[in-house]
Each structure stands twice: as structure tokens, then as C-alpha cells.
């Protein structure tokens, strides 16, 4: 069992404070959804958890199983078990997906002998062409293919906690269903804990949230069950902003 615990997290970009005291705990097997209007700090939260450059932590802690994540570089946070599915996956010319996964698994001390078969099984599970893993990472892929590629990596690496930064952004309904169902399955098969950042309830129809948090102006202003997402769909954010 793993626990991602965030306490009193404050962070800024330049002179502007974006996160103003976030308290959040995600455990193995749980799905937590973060919803909120544009500019609320949702993507900033994912960036700070993973250590993206350009953000200054002003206070608070982020720990995974008691270990201070803020003290580690991004790659070590990933090795420890944090995984980010990016809103805008990066294109990396000259580096193939399977090569990335070989290095990632080796850094985790895991055997790569059966990797080709694992990749093939994961690709077929989400209707992703297995031949695309031998191409440069995300180069010349459609938006849906890039998100399937991100989901494939999550399936192969089997992290402890996954942060989904708008997994549903730019996806058609079939790609959304394939990716969301694979992540949902991982919560049962591998006890994956999920922090899903989204604007839309349609993601949560496939990725069943245990808890929904509303983020506004850098603070969590409301927490509830899945019914809270239905309230947002009906009434919008006005009552919470």
C-alpha cells in the first residue's frame, strides 16, 4: 500500500502565488478527481508534484510513503513510483518509445527480457498500434495516439501513484474510453492510486472517482463523492468560486 500525502502546499510562478495551501491524500486503489475553472491551479499542482522547472515551492510538503518528494529531482520521483500522464505529451525526435521503457524499467531495477511482449499486450489492450512504439516518441502521432502512448507507458511501468493532467484533453470518445478504462483497471489490478485532473464529467464516467475535489484560486474549496461532479455538470463552478 502506498500513500501520496500533500500538506499545506504553496507554490508560485515568478512573483504570483498559484497554490495557496493544498491538503490532499491519495492512497493505493483510490481515484481522486481534481476539478476547477481555468486558472485555478490544477496543472500547477501536477507540475509541482513532479518537479517541473519554473515553479517555486513556498511551503508545505509532498511525500510518498513518508519520503520527501520535493527534495528529489523529477527522475527520482518517477523511480520512486510517481507517474505523470501529460496534458500535452512531449515529442522527442530520435528516441523510440520502447527504448524509453527499457531505460525506465532498468532504472527501477526491473527485468526487461519480456518487455516486447508486455508492450504488445498493453498496446492491444488500448487499441494502440504496436508498431508505433518503434517510432520516435510522440513524433507524428495524433492527439489520441499520444494519449494512448502515455497510457501504454503507465501500464508497462506500473507506478504506485499516477497523476493524470487532463487525460481527456483532445480525445475522441473511443480513445477516452480506452485510456480511462485501462487506468481504472490498474486501480484494481495493481492497486494504482490516481489523481485525475479534469474539466469534464465524461472522463469520470469511465474512471470512477472515490473522491472529487473542487480547486478554486489555489485552494480546495469543496470535497465530496462522485455526486459532486454531477452537481458541477448541472450548476457549474459559480457556487464554489
C-alpha positions as CSV (number, residue, x, y, z in Angstrom):
1,X,0.0,0.0,0.0
2,X,1.3,3.5,-0.9
3,X,0.2,7.0,0.2
4,X,0.8,10.3,-1.6
5,X,0.3,13.0,1.1
6,X,0.3,16.7,0.3
7,X,0.2,19.1,3.3
8,X,-0.1,22.9,3.1
9,X,1.4,23.0,-0.3
10,X,2.1,26.6,-1.6
11,X,3.8,27.3,-4.9
12,X,4.4,30.2,-7.2
13,X,5.3,31.0,-10.8
14,X,7.5,34.1,-10.7
15,X,6.0,36.5,-8.2
16,X,2.5,35.1,-8.5
17,X,1.4,32.6,-5.8
18,X,-0.8,29.9,-7.5
19,X,-1.2,27.2,-4.9
20,X,-2.3,28.6,-1.6
21,X,-2.3,25.7,0.8
22,X,-3.3,22.3,-0.7
23,X,-4.0,19.4,1.6
24,X,-4.7,16.1,-0.1
25,X,-4.1,12.4,0.5
26,X,-4.3,9.7,-2.2
27,X,-3.9,6.0,-1.3
28,X,-3.4,2.9,-3.3
29,X,-6.5,1.9,-5.2
30,X,-8.2,5.2,-4.8
31,X,-9.2,7.6,-7.6
32,X,-9.3,11.3,-6.6
33,X,-10.6,13.8,-9.2
34,X,-9.5,17.4,-9.2
35,X,-11.9,19.8,-11.0
36,X,-12.0,23.5,-11.2
37,X,-12.2,26.5,-13.5
38,X,-9.3,27.6,-15.8
39,X,-6.5,29.3,-13.8
40,X,-7.5,27.5,-10.5
41,X,-4.1,25.8,-10.2
42,X,-4.8,22.3,-11.4
43,X,-1.9,21.9,-13.8
44,X,0.3,23.7,-11.4
45,X,-0.4,21.1,-8.8
46,X,0.7,18.3,-11.1
47,X,3.8,20.2,-12.1
48,X,4.9,20.8,-8.6
49,X,4.3,17.2,-7.5
50,X,6.5,16.0,-10.3
51,X,9.2,18.8,-10.0
52,X,8.7,20.6,-13.3
53,X,11.1,23.6,-13.6
54,X,9.8,27.1,-13.3
55,X,7.8,26.6,-10.1
56,X,8.8,27.7,-6.7
57,X,7.6,25.9,-3.6
58,X,6.8,28.4,-0.9
59,X,5.8,26.0,1.8
60,X,4.3,22.6,2.6
61,X,5.3,19.0,1.9
62,X,4.7,16.3,-0.7
63,X,5.6,12.8,0.5
64,X,5.2,9.3,-1.0
65,X,5.2,6.7,1.7
66,X,6.8,9.2,4.0
67,X,9.6,10.1,1.7
68,X,10.1,13.8,0.8
69,X,9.4,14.1,-2.9
70,X,10.2,17.8,-3.1
71,X,13.8,17.0,-2.2
72,X,14.3,14.7,-5.2
73,X,14.8,15.5,-8.9
74,X,12.0,14.6,-11.3
75,X,13.5,11.3,-12.5
76,X,13.9,10.0,-8.9
77,X,10.3,10.9,-8.1
78,X,9.4,8.7,-11.1
79,X,11.6,5.9,-10.0
80,X,10.0,6.0,-6.5
81,X,6.6,5.5,-8.1
82,X,5.1,8.8,-9.2
83,X,3.9,8.9,-12.8
84,X,2.6,11.9,-14.8
85,X,0.3,11.5,-17.8
86,X,0.9,14.8,-19.5
87,X,-1.8,17.1,-21.0
88,X,0.5,17.9,-23.9
89,X,2.9,14.9,-24.4
90,X,6.3,16.0,-25.5
91,X,7.7,14.9,-28.8
92,X,11.3,13.5,-28.7
93,X,12.8,13.0,-32.1
94,X,15.3,10.2,-32.4
95,X,14.2,8.3,-29.2
96,X,11.9,5.4,-29.6
97,X,9.1,4.5,-27.1
98,X,10.5,1.0,-26.5
99,X,13.9,2.5,-25.8
100,X,12.5,4.9,-23.2
101,X,10.7,2.0,-21.5
102,X,13.9,-0.2,-21.4
103,X,15.7,2.6,-19.6
104,X,12.8,3.4,-17.3
105,X,12.5,-0.2,-16.2
106,X,16.3,-0.6,-15.8
107,X,16.3,2.5,-13.5
108,X,13.7,0.7,-11.4
109,X,15.8,-2.4,-11.2
110,X,13.2,-4.4,-13.2
111,X,13.9,-7.1,-15.8
112,X,13.4,-6.1,-19.4
113,X,13.7,-9.5,-21.1
114,X,9.9,-9.8,-21.6
115,X,9.3,-6.2,-22.5
116,X,8.4,-6.7,-26.1
117,X,5.6,-9.0,-25.2
118,X,4.4,-6.7,-22.4
119,X,4.3,-3.7,-24.7
120,X,2.4,-5.7,-27.4
121,X,-0.2,-6.8,-24.8
122,X,-0.6,-3.3,-23.4
123,X,-0.9,-1.7,-26.9
124,X,-3.6,-4.1,-27.9
125,X,-5.5,-3.6,-24.7
126,X,-6.0,0.1,-25.5
127,X,-6.3,-0.3,-29.3
128,X,-2.9,1.3,-29.9
129,X,-0.9,0.1,-33.0
130,X,2.1,-1.8,-31.5
131,X,4.3,-0.7,-34.5
132,X,4.1,2.9,-33.2
133,X,6.3,2.0,-30.2
134,X,9.3,1.6,-32.5
135,X,8.9,5.2,-33.8
136,X,10.2,8.4,-32.2
137,X,8.4,9.3,-29.0
138,X,5.1,11.1,-29.9
139,X,6.5,12.3,-33.2
140,X,3.9,12.5,-36.0
141,X,1.2,11.0,-33.7
142,X,-2.3,12.3,-33.5
143,X,-3.6,13.6,-30.2
144,X,-5.4,10.4,-29.5
145,X,-2.3,8.3,-30.3
146,X,-0.2,10.4,-28.0
147,X,-2.6,9.8,-25.1
148,X,-2.8,6.1,-25.8
149,X,1.0,6.1,-25.9
150,X,1.1,7.8,-22.4
151,X,-1.4,5.2,-21.1
152,X,0.6,2.4,-22.5
153,X,3.7,3.6,-20.6
154,X,1.7,3.8,-17.4
155,X,0.5,0.2,-18.0
156,X,4.1,-1.1,-18.6
157,X,5.7,0.9,-15.7
158,X,3.1,0.0,-13.1
159,X,3.7,3.1,-10.9
160,X,2.3,3.5,-7.3
161,X,0.5,6.8,-8.0
162,X,-0.5,8.3,-11.3
163,X,-1.3,12.0,-11.9
164,X,-3.4,12.4,-15.0
165,X,-3.2,16.0,-16.2
166,X,-6.3,16.3,-18.4
167,X,-6.0,12.8,-19.9
168,X,-9.3,13.6,-21.7
169,X,-8.0,16.7,-23.5
170,X,-8.2,16.3,-27.2
171,X,-9.6,12.8,-27.2
172,X,-12.5,11.4,-29.1
173,X,-14.9,9.2,-27.3
174,X,-13.2,5.9,-28.3
175,X,-9.7,7.0,-27.2
176,X,-11.1,8.4,-24.0
177,X,-12.9,5.2,-23.2
178,X,-9.9,3.0,-23.9
179,X,-7.4,5.1,-21.9
180,X,-9.8,5.7,-18.9
181,X,-10.8,2.1,-18.7
182,X,-7.1,1.0,-18.7
183,X,-6.3,3.4,-15.8
184,X,-9.5,2.3,-13.9
185,X,-8.4,-1.4,-14.3
186,X,-5.0,-0.6,-12.9
187,X,-6.5,0.6,-9.7
188,X,-7.8,-2.9,-9.2
189,X,-5.1,-5.0,-10.8
190,X,-2.0,-3.1,-9.5
191,X,-3.6,-1.1,-6.6
192,X,-2.7,2.1,-8.5
193,X,-3.6,5.4,-6.8
194,X,-4.9,8.1,-9.2
195,X,-5.1,11.9,-9.0
196,X,-7.1,12.8,-12.1
197,X,-7.2,16.5,-13.1
198,X,-10.1,17.1,-15.5
199,X,-12.7,19.7,-16.6
200,X,-15.2,17.2,-17.8
201,X,-17.5,14.6,-16.2
202,X,-17.2,12.3,-19.2
203,X,-13.8,11.1,-18.0
204,X,-15.3,10.2,-14.6
205,X,-18.0,8.1,-16.3
206,X,-15.2,5.6,-17.1
207,X,-12.7,6.4,-14.4
208,X,-14.8,6.0,-11.3
209,X,-13.7,8.6,-8.6
210,X,-13.9,7.8,-4.9
211,X,-13.4,11.5,-4.1
212,X,-14.0,14.7,-6.0
213,X,-12.2,17.9,-5.0
214,X,-13.0,21.4,-6.4
215,X,-10.0,23.6,-6.7
216,X,-10.5,27.4,-7.0
217,X,-8.0,30.2,-6.7
218,X,-5.3,27.8,-5.5
219,X,-7.3,26.2,-2.7
220,X,-9.5,23.1,-2.4
221,X,-12.9,24.7,-1.6
222,X,-15.1,21.6,-1.6
223,X,-14.6,17.8,-1.3
224,X,-17.2,15.1,-1.8
225,X,-18.2,11.9,-3.6
226,X,-18.9,11.3,-7.2
227,X,-22.1,13.2,-6.9
228,X,-20.2,16.4,-6.6
229,X,-19.1,16.1,-10.2
230,X,-22.8,15.7,-11.2
231,X,-23.5,19.0,-9.3
232,X,-20.8,20.7,-11.3
233,X,-22.1,19.4,-14.5
234,X,-25.5,20.8,-13.7
235,X,-24.7,24.1,-12.0
236,X,-21.1,25.0,-13.0
237,X,-18.5,26.5,-10.7
238,X,-20.3,29.6,-9.7
239,X,-21.4,28.3,-6.3
240,X,-17.8,27.3,-5.4
241,X,-15.7,30.2,-6.8
